[in-house]
């Protein structure tokens, strides 16, 4: 265990018999829910915003993409800062940024102010998940838990899934009753609650050593040049992807110019922000990132692509189209915690891949004459995909990531998920460029069948998902010689039930 963790533990004693009491986990769940709910709640406000600000509806798409881009960059950055400066400090800073973003957005008078607000919200909400993972990992290590605290991880997953699912309905009610500004102002009471709980209930971080807390020292420890290079590369890549099928050569050129020196810099660093060598050596972690990106590619392609198709081909209203997909979010939220409590990895990942293939095949069979119940059935199948992939990959991440890098690894886990999400919108835009008809939906289905098969192969052929001596048991956890296991002391597995 690293020295920073030990100092933190001495400064803030933890309960011996109930390491994951509700007083500890509740602020983590609330903080982690801020990002998904802000990602989805603005969807119902785009048309009213365009009308009041007198801009084209298409121009308001920047409010969606800006938060995704900011989150993709800020998630691993927040994780790195949590490892260096302390998770509670970064968690609190993130909440304050969300509060500021909500205030600016609620008072915004033009699209530029609203975009700035969404960037602040994206950066601030990005602190929730990686900081929560750092706090959970350190608490588990102090409690002597060798196995992942499945109940806590499941609650974390459920908080994200449930809020993403209820975001559009809440947004619709708020916007309809009080106006679009409440899509931003809703963050004020939520962050006030999160701030109060964090200050009162989360253990304080250790006092920073003055010799290591100056700007230069912190910039060196977090690898600021690496973070800036990563941000520039990610931004140009996203700009290029979102413009497809029209090729923005300038964005591609910027990506090449920034990515190459960034990779060279990171390979020369002894403690890089993006550890390419470590990721290449830790195949289990790299495959976890890839599986999560492909799974979310499928889930969000259905969420966005099938919504467009139901509106265009079936003639459903926006509200009705959203309600048809609501079961997907509900199933995801309901399944996540019971799956996670058993600390299963291989079984849920196989279930995620199989249901992704089945659901994608269902897309190929749907037509504009299909009944609503068929659309709901496909939505339910992908709800299982969402829950099983998130829970399985999150547990695999917890086990495969080195204990002292869990914050950065958790942030990158979310970043790869965002790349899958962004790619899903690109694919939907390409196949529906001539209209969201049956042919485009069937093309989406075939693409997702291929992605589902890839996820299945990445799971079945991954020997690290089966523990030695289990004879290939499908629900076995990762090997005991993974970096996470060697970093933590062994203990009585029964303690896991305290989660």
N, C-alpha and C positions, 0 to 999 in steps of 0.2 A: 504494500500500500504506500502511496506517495506521501511525502512529509506534509504537504498542504492539507491532505485529508486528516492526518493525525492531529495537526494543530486545531483544525476545525472541530474535531471530535472532543478535544480537551476543553475547547471554549464553550461548547454547547452539548452537555450530556444528553443522551437519548434514553428514552424509556426502555428498560430491560425486557419487560415481558410483552409489550405491545409496540413493536417498532414501527408498524404502519397503522397507527390509530387514525380515526377520521380527521382529527385536528391537524395531522401532518399531510394527509393525502388530499383533503378537500381543496385547499388553495392551489395545489398542483393541477387538479382536474379543471378548476375554473380557469387558471392561466393557460392551460393547453387548449381549452375550448375556444379561446378568443380568436385564434387564427382561422379555424374552419368556419365559425359562424360569420366572421367578417368576409370570408371568401364567398359565401353564398347569399348573405342577407341583402347585398346590394343589387342582386339580379332584378328584383321587382321595382327598383327605384330608377333604373336607367331611362325608361321612357319619360317619366315625369321630370327627371333632371334635364333631359334634352329639351322638353317643352318649355320649361321655365327659363333655361339659359339660352334658348334660341340657337341650339346647335343640332346638327344631324344626329339621329339616334346612333348611327354607326360610330360617331366620334366618341361616344361615351364608353365604348369598349376599352378605352385606355384605363378606365377605372378598375376594370377587372384584371387586365394584363399587368398593370403597374404593381398591384399587390402581389400577384404571383411571382413576378420578377424580383421584387424586393425581398419576398420571403425566401425564394430559392437561393439568394445570395446571403441573406442575413441569418438563416438557420444554422449553417456550420460556423459562421462567425460568432454568433451568440454562444454556441457550444464551446468554442475555443476560449472565448472570454470567460465563460463560467469555470473552465478548468484552471484558468490563470488567476482571475480576480475573485472568484467565489460565486457559486450559483445563485445565492440569495440576492446579492448585489445586482447581478445582471437581470434576474427575474423582476426585481423592483424597478429597475431602469426601464425594462420593456413595458411594464404596466403604465409607467408615467408617459412613455411615448405614445401608447395607445390612447391615453386620456387626452394628450395634446392633439393627436390626429383627429379624434372624435370632435373636439371643440372647434378646430379649424374647419373640418368638413361641415359641421352643423351651421357655421357662420359664413361658409364660403359663398362668394358672389360670382365666381367664374369657374370654368373647367380646370384651369391651371391650379387654383387653390384646392379644388376637390382632389385633383391628382396628387398634389403634395400631401394632402391629408391621407390618402390611401397608401402612399409610400411610407409615411410615418407609422400608420397602423400596421402595414406589412412588416416593417422592421421591428416594431414593438412586440407584436404577437409572436414573432419568430423566437423570442426568448423562452416561451412557455415550455415547449416539448423538450429541447435539449437540456435546459436547466432542471426540469423535472427528472429526466433520466439520470443526471449527475447526482441529484439529491437522493433518488431512490437507490442508486448503486452504492453510494457511500453509506447510506443507512443500512442496507442489506449486509455490507461488509462488516460494519460494526456489530450488527446483531449476530454475526456468524452464520449467515445463510449461504449455503453453497448453491442451492437451486434458485432460479429466478423467482421473485415474488409474483407469481402468476396473477393473483387477484388484483394486485396494484397495477400491473401492466395492462390487465384487461380493463380496469376502470379508466386508465389513461386512453386506451383505444376507444372505449365506449363514449367517453367525453367528446372525442373528436368526431366520431361517426354520428352520434345523436345530434350534436349541434349543427353539423353540416346538413343533416336531413331536415331539421326543423327551421333552418335559416330562411329558406324561401317563404314558408307559411308565416313565420314571425315578421319577415320583411313586408309581406303583403298586407298584414294587419296594421303594422305601424305606418306604412306609407299610405294606406287607404284611410286610416283614421286621423293621422297627424301630419302627413306630408313626408316628402322624400328626405328631408333633413334628419329625420329620426333614424334613418339607416346609418347615420354617423353618430348622432347624439345618444343612441342606445348604449354606446361604449362608456358614457360618463357614469351612470349608476353601476354598471357591471365592473368597471375598473375600480370604482370606489370600494366595492365589496371585496374584490380581489386584493386591493392594496391593504385594506384593514386586516384581512385574514393572514396575509403574508407577513405583515409586521408583527402580528400577535402570535402566530402559530409556527412559522418556520424557524429552524435554528439559525443563529447568526453565523456568518462566516468569520474565520479567524482574522485578527488584525493584520493588515498587510505590512510587510517589511518596507520601511521607508527607502531603503537602498534599492529595492526592486519595484517600487510603485510609481516611479517617475515615468513621464511619457516615453522617453527613449527606451527605458528598460521594459516597459509593458509592450511597446511596439515591437521590440525585438523578440520578446517571449511569445507573442501571438503571431509573429511573422507577418507584419503589416504589409510589406511588399507583395507577399504571396496572396494575401486577402484582396488587395487592390487588383492584382493580375487576374485572380479568379473572378472578381466582380466584372472587370472589363470583358473578359472572355465570355462569361455567362450572358452578359447583356447583349453583346453582338451576336451570339449564337441564337438567343431567343428572338431578336429582331429579324434574323435571317429566316428562322423557322416560321414565324408568324406571317411572313410575307409570301410564303409558298402558296400556289405554284409559281408566283412571280419571283424570280431570283434577284435578291438585293446583293449585288456583287460587292458593294462597299462594305456591307455588314460582314460578309464572308471574309473580305480582306482584313478588316479590323480583327476578326476572330483569329485569323492566322498570325497576324502581327503580334497580338497579345498572348495567345495561347502558347506559342513556341517558347518565347523567353520565360514565361511563367513556369512551364514544365522544367526547363533547364535550371531555373532558380531553385525550384522545389527539390529537384534531385540533388542539388549541392548542399542543401540545408541539413543540419543534423536534427533539427526539430521543426520540420516544415508544417505549414498549415494544411496542405493537401499532400498527405504522405503516399506518393505513388509507389514507392518501394514497399512500404508496409501493406498497401492494398494488394499489390501483386503477390506478396508472400502470403497474405491472408485470403485465400480463395473463397473461404466460406463467407466472409464479409462482402467481398466483391459480388458474389453470386446472389447474396441477399439483396443488395442494391438493385441488381438487374431484374430480379424477380419482382421486386416491388414496383419498379418503373413499368414493367410490362403489364402487371396486374392492374395498376391504376390507369394505364393506357386503355385497357378494356372497360373498366368501370366508368371512366369519364367519357369515353367515346359513346357509350350507351346513354349516359346521363344527358349529354349535350346533343349527340347525333339523333337519338331516338326521339328526343323532345322536338327537334326541328321537323322530323319526319311526321310525327303525329299531328303537328299543327298544319303542315303543308299538305300531306297526303290524306289525312283523316278529317281535317278541318276543325280539330279541337281548339278551344281557346288556350291561351297561355296558362291560365289557372288549371284547367282540366288536364293539360299535358303534364304539368308539374305534379298533380295529384296521382296520375297514373304511375309515376316513378317514385312516389313517396314510400311504397312498400319496400323498395330497395334499401333506403336509408333505415327504415324501421327494423328490417331483418338484420342488417349489419350491426346496429346498436344492440339488439337483443341477444345475438349470438356471440358477440365479442367477449364478454366477461366470462360466461361459462366455459368457452373454449380456452381462454387464457389461464384460468385457474388450474387447469390440468398440466400446464407447462408443456404442451405438445408442440411439435415443430413439423415433423415430416407428414403426419396425418392431415393437419389442416392445409398444408401447402399442396398436397395431392388433391384434396377436396377442392381447393381454390382453382387449380388448373383444370380439373375435370369439369367443374361447373362453368368455368369460363368457356371451354370448348362447347359444352352443351348449350349454354346461353347464346353463344355466337352462332351456332347452328340454328337456333330458334330465330335469330334475326334474318337468316337467309330464307326461312320459311314464311315470315310475315309478309303480308301484302296490305294494300290500302283497304281491302275488304275484310281483313281479319277483325274479329271481335275484340272489344276492350279487354276481356279476360285473358286473351292470349298475350297482349302487351304487358299486362300485370304479371303474368306467369314468367315472362322473360325478365322482367324487373326483379322478381323474387329470386330467381336463379342467380342473377348478378349480385343480389344482396348477400347471398352465401359466399360468392367469390370475394366480395369486398371484406367481409368479416374474417374469413379464413385466411386470406392473404395477409391482411394487416396484422392479425394476431400471430400467425406463424412466423412472418418475417420480423416482427417486432421482438419476439422471443429469441429468434436466431440472432438478431442484432445484439441483444443484451448479452448473449453468451459468447458470440464471436468477437466482439469489439474489446480491445485491451481496456482494462479498468481505468487507466489514467487518461484515456482518449474517448471515453463514452460520450462526452458532450459533443465533440466534433463529429464523431461517427453518427450520432443521432441526428445532428443537423444535416449531414450528407444524405442520410436515409430519407429525410424529408425532401431534400433537393432533388434526388433522383425521382421521387414521387412527383414533384412538380414538373420535371422534364417529361414524364409520362403523361401528365395532365395537359401540358402545352402541346405535346405531339398529337394528342387525341383531337384537340381543336383544329390542328393543322390538317389532319387526315379528313375530318368531317368537312372542313372547308373545301378541300380538293374534290372529294367525291360528290359533294352537293353543289358544286360551282354552277351547274346548269339546272338546279332545282332539287329540293329534297324529296325525290320520288322513290319508288320501290327499287329501281336499279341501283341507286346510290346506297340505300340501306343494305341491299344484298352484298354490295361490294364491301361495305363496312363489316358485315358479318364474316366474309371470307378472310379479310385482313385479321380480324380478331380470332378466328379459328387458328390461323397460323401463329399468332401471338400466344394463344392458349397452349398450343402444342409445344412451343418454345419453353413456356413456364413449366409444363409437365416434364420435359426432358431435363431442364435445369434442376428439378427436384428429384426425379428418379435416379439420375446419374450422379448425384451429389453424395458421395460416400460420407462426407462430414456430417450429414444429417442423421446418421445411424451410429449409436454408441457401440464400442467394442463389446463383444460378448452377448449382443442382443439378437444375433442371427438375423439381422435385417428387419427387426421389428419396426413397423411403419411409424409408430408414435414415439420412438426413442428420442431423447434429447441429444444435443450435440456432444462430441467426445469430451471426456474429462480432461484432456490435455489441451483444450482450447485456451487462448490467452485469458479469457475471463475467469475460467475455473482456477488456473494456476495463480491468479492474483488474489483469490479470496480463500480464507480458511474453510476447512470442511466442518460440517456441523450435523446435528440431528435433523433429518429432513422433515420431521414433524413440526419444526418451528415454522415451516412454510405456511401452515394453516393460519398463522396470525395475520397473514395478508388479507 
